[in-house]
Amino acid sequence: MQTPGSNRKGGIISYTALCLAVTFAGSLVTPVLSFFLSRELHFSDTQISLIFVILPITTIAVVQTFGKLSDGFMTRPIIVCIACIAGAIAPLFLITRPNYLLFCTLEIFFLSIYPSAFTQVFASAREYATKYLDGSVMYQTFLRAMVSLSWVVGPPIAYYISTTIDFNTLFYICASVYTLALVLAFFFLPHYQYNKAKNLNHADNKYYKNKDVIFLFIAIAGLFTAFLSYIISMPLYLTNELNFIDKAPGYLMSVCAFIEIPLMFLSTRFIKHLGIKKLVITGALSLSIFLVLMFNLKTLEGFILAQFFAALFIALVSNLGMIFFQELLPTIPGQATSLYINACTTGQIAGGALISISSFGSYKYIFLAGIGVAFVSTLILCLVRAVHKKV
């Protein structure tokens, strides 16, 4: 019996549609999840905090497991289909208004599976670009820009539907989008054949002994620790401490998202001349500059102008960081992409822990800690060997 994706080539349109469907669906639930837990399920702050510790830890284990299975054991279309099924079940299960025990078991189980769809779509796109587009970074950057576009559009829609209609409508829509992604993956996502014996014995499979991969993982995790601690604390800093209007955090995020997309495409033009490593280091340095500005600035106009450096960080590190892992581990793109996602998720866990620093009297101390973490992470990044990639 043929597996989903056998004898298919794939194509730019199918990858673009699948990327948009998977990321847009995720952007409909993730931003409002804590709001839903508090408003509808009446969980306490401590309960919600525990959920957001358990969830990323579980996600890391699941995503890396599927990453390993994808590089020689299971086909990517099957994994994406499984992830999309879990993605569709997760919002539908929320409609039942589960109690805390059910949420921490069944719901977290489903929520931890669907991120694998993202990693496997990008791993498959990497293989397609390598085979048919001469390894084009520009195409992978285009798909990464689609992710940014989804997160520009998705959260405002999610909040609008959940506040003006109801959460159930939002969850039905989210499940429908995941079902669409399931159909696209089943009928259009290609399955590239592997030489299993070669892949299973290849040195890349022992990435945990590769010092370059380890350094890159630590550096990316540290950079996202600093950045995500800013994302979490910035709304509270602007509204509670500086007494800006409630819409101010939204202005900053919108400006950043608007700038980062063209910067992503522009960055690919410099890869041939500078290399991925130098560009990622530039993005890491821009994060330190950004956090220094956030620590010192006091006006909304200044914060808006500073978003250029945040956008540069996202364009260089979020985009090229994933490609950096793929270049270091070319024979196992599924695990390479999963390592990048898990480095970001590790940063999410640590970034949440940094929020406790605000107890010293100001949210600005979080930015100060972030500066130190970002600087050390940049130094670690310098230890990773350079790779050369065609555009």
N, C-alpha and C positions, 0 to 999 in steps of 0.2 A: 504493500500500500504506500502511495506517495504521501509525503508529509506536506503541510502547507508551505507553499513557496518553492517547491521543487520545480525545476525547469522554467523559472521566471527570471527575467533580467532585472526587473525593477525600473524605476524612472524618476526623473526629477519631480514630476507632478505628484506621483504617489507618495514619495518621501515628504514632500512639502505638506500635502494634505494630512498625512498621518502625524507629522510633527505638530502641526497646528491643532489637530483634534486632541492629541494626548496632553499637550501643555495647556490648552485652553480649558479642558475639563478639570485639570488639577488646579488652575487658577480660580475656579469657581467655588471650591470648597475650602482649600487651605487658608485663604485670608479671613474667612468668617468663622473658622472652626472654634476658636476660643470664645468668640461672641456668642455662638450657638450654645456652647457648653455652659456658659454663665446664664444666658437669657432663657433658654428653653429647658435645659437639663438641670439647672440650678446647682451645679457643682461649685464647691468652694474654691477659693484661689489656690489653696494648697493642693486640692485634688487636680485642678487644671495644670498646675505646675508639674505635678508628678506625671501626668499624661504626656506632657511635652518633654519629659526626660525619657520615659519608657519608649515612646514612639520612635525617636531618631535612633536609639540604640538597637531596637528591633529592626528598623529599616536597614541599618548598616549590615546586619547579619544576613538578612534576606537578599538584599541587592547584590552583595558579594557572592553569595551562594549561587544565585542565578547567573551572575557573571561568569563563574567558573563552569557551570553547566553549559553555558552558551558556546564556549570555546572548545567544542569537540564532543559534547554529550547530547545536547538538545538543540533543535533549530531555533533561530531567533523568532520566526513567525509564531511558533508554539508558545514561547516564553511571553512574547508581547500579547498574544491572545489571552493567556492565563492572567497576566497583569491587568488587562483591560476588563476581564470578567470581574476580578477583585475590585477594580476601580468603579465598576457599575454597581456592585453589591454594596460597597461601603456607604454611599449616600442613601441608598434605599433602606439600609439597616438603620440609619439615623432617623428615618421617618417613624420608626417604631418607638422612638424615644427610649433607648436602652438605659438600664440603671448603670451604676458606676462599675460594677463587677463585669457586666457584659461588655461595656465599652472597653475596659482594660484588657479584655481577652479577645473576643470576636472582632470588634471594630478595629482595634489596633492591628490585629492579624491582617485584615483586609487593607487597611491604610498602609501597612508596611510593604505590601506586595506591589501595588500599582506603580511606584516609582521605577520599578524595573523596566517598565514599558519605555520610559524616557531613555534609559541607558542603552537598551537594546536597539532602539530605533537609530540612535546616533552611532552605535557600533556598526550596524548594518550600513548606514549611510557612509561611514568611513570605508567600508569594504567596496561599496559601489563607486565611490570617488576614486579609490585606488585602482580599480579595475577598468573603469570607463572614462574617468576624467583626469587621469594622470595624477591622482592624489590631491585634487584641487582643494586647497584650504578655503578658497573663496566660497565654494559650495557649502562646506561645513559652517562657514561663518554666516552664510545666508540662512541656514537652518537655525543657527543660534540666535539670529536676529528675529526669526519667527517666534522663538521662545520669549524674547523680550516684548515683542508685539502682543503676544497673548497675555502677558502679565501687565501690560499697559491697559488693555481692554477688559480683561476678566474681573479683577477685583472691584472696579466701580459697578459693573453689571451685577456682581454677586451681592454687593451691599444694597444696591437699588432694589433688587428682587426680594431680598430677605427682609428689608425694612418697609417696603411699600406693598408687597404682596404677602408672601410667607416663605418660610424655610422649605416647606415641602415642595413647592413649585421649583425652587432652586435645585433641590436634590433630584427631582425628576429630570430636569434639564441636564444636570451633570451626568446622570446615569445614561441619558440618551446620547450624549456626546461620546462617552466611553464606548457605548454600543457601536456607534459609527466608527470609532477607532478600531474596534474589534473586527468589524467587517473589512475595513481597509487593510488591516494586517493579515487577515486570513486569505484574502483574494489577491492582494497586490504586493505584499512584502516578499522579497526574494530570499531564497535559502542558498547561501554560498557553501559549496562542498569543502570539507576539511580533510586534510591528511591526518587522521586522528593519531596514528602511531607517532608521526613526526611532532604534532602539537603537544601530545602528552609528555614527550620526553625532551621538549625544547627547554632551553635555559630560562626563557621568559616565564615559564610556569613557576619558577622559584623566585618570583618577584620580591618576596619577603626577605630574600638574601641580597637583593640588588640595592646597594647603598644610594644610587641615584634616585630610584623609585622611593625609597624610604625618606630621603631628604626632601624630595618634592612633595610627598604626602604630608610631612610635618609642616613644611613651609605653607602649602595651600591651606591646611587646617588652621594654622596660626593666622594667616591673613583673613580668613573668613571668620575667625573668632573676633578679630578686631572690627571687621566690617559689620557683622551681624549684631554685635553688641551696640554699635551705633544705630542700626536699623530699629532695634527694639527700644532703645532709650530716647532716640531723637524726638518722637512725638511728645513724650512726657517732658523732656527738657524744654521744648519750645512752648508748650501750652501751660505747664505747671510752674516752671521756673522763670521763664522769660515773659510769660503772659501774652504770647502771640495768639492770634485768632485760631480757632480750631481747624480751619482749613489749611493752615500754614504747612503742616507736614505733608499734606497731599500735593501742595505746590512744589515742594522740594523733590518729591519722588517723581512727579510728572516731568519736571525739567530734566532730571537725571536720565529718565527713560528716553526722553526725546533726544538727548545728546548722544547717548551710548550707542544707538543703532548705527548712525553714520560713522562713528569712531571705529566700530567693529570692522566695517568694510575698508575703511582707510588703513587700519592696522595691517591688513593682509598684504597691502602694497609694499610694506617695509620688511616683510619676512625674508625675502630673497637677499636683501642687503644687510639686515641686522641679525637675523636669526630669531627663533622663537624665544630662546633663553633671555636675550637682552630686552626683548619686548615685554616679557612677563616681569622681569626685574623692574622695568620702567613703570609698569602698572602697580607693582608692589610699592615703589617709592611714591607714586602718586597718592596711594592710600595714606601713607604717613603724612604727606603734605596736607591732604584733605582733613585728617583728624586734628592736625595742628591748627588749621584754620577754624574748624568747628570749636576748638577749645578757646580760641581768642576772639572770634567775631561775636558781635552782639546785635546786629541788624538783620532783618529778613532779606534785604537786598544783598548783603554780603554772603549770607548762607546760600542764596540762589546762585550767585556767581561761583561759589566754591563747588557747586555740583559738577562743574567741569572735571574736577579731579576724581570725584566719585565715579563719574561716567567713564573716565579713562581707565580706572581700576577695573571696572566691570568689563569694558571692551577688551582689555588686554589679558587680564587674569581669568575671568569667567569664560571667555571665548577660547583663548589660546592655551589656557591651563589644561583643558581637556585634551587638546591636540598634543600637548607636551607629553602627557601620560601615554597617549597612543603611539607617539614616536619612540618613546623609550621601550614600549612593549608591543612591537608591531605584529607579532604572531598571535596575540591574545587580546584583540580589541574590545571584547566584551568585558573582560576583567579590568582592562586599562580604563575604560570609561566608568566602570563601577567604582574603581579606586578613586577617581576624581570626585564622583558624586559623594562617596563616603568621606572623603577629606572635607568636603563642604559641610556634610552633615555633622562631622566631628566638631567643626568650627561652630556650628549652630548650638551644639550642647555646651561647649565651653563659653560661647558668647552669652548664652543665657545666664551662666554662672557669674559672669563679670557684672551683671546688673546689680548684684548685691553691694558693689562698691559705692553705689549711690547713697548708702546708709551713712557714709562719712559726711554728708551734708549737701552734696551737689551731684547732678548728673554729669557735670563736666569731668569729674574724676574718672568716669568710665572712658571718656575720650582720651584722657591722659594715659590710662592703662593700655588702651588700644594702640596708642602711639608706640609704646614700648614693645608690645607684642608684634606689631607690624614691622618694626625695625629689626627685631631679632629674626623674624621670619624671612625678611629680605636677605639677611646675612646667610641664613641656611640655604636659601634659594641659589645663592652664588656658588654653593658647593656642588650643585647638580651639573653634570656634563652637558655641553651644548649639543643640540641636534640641528641638522640642516634640512630644510623642507622647501620643496618647490611650491610656488603659488599656483 
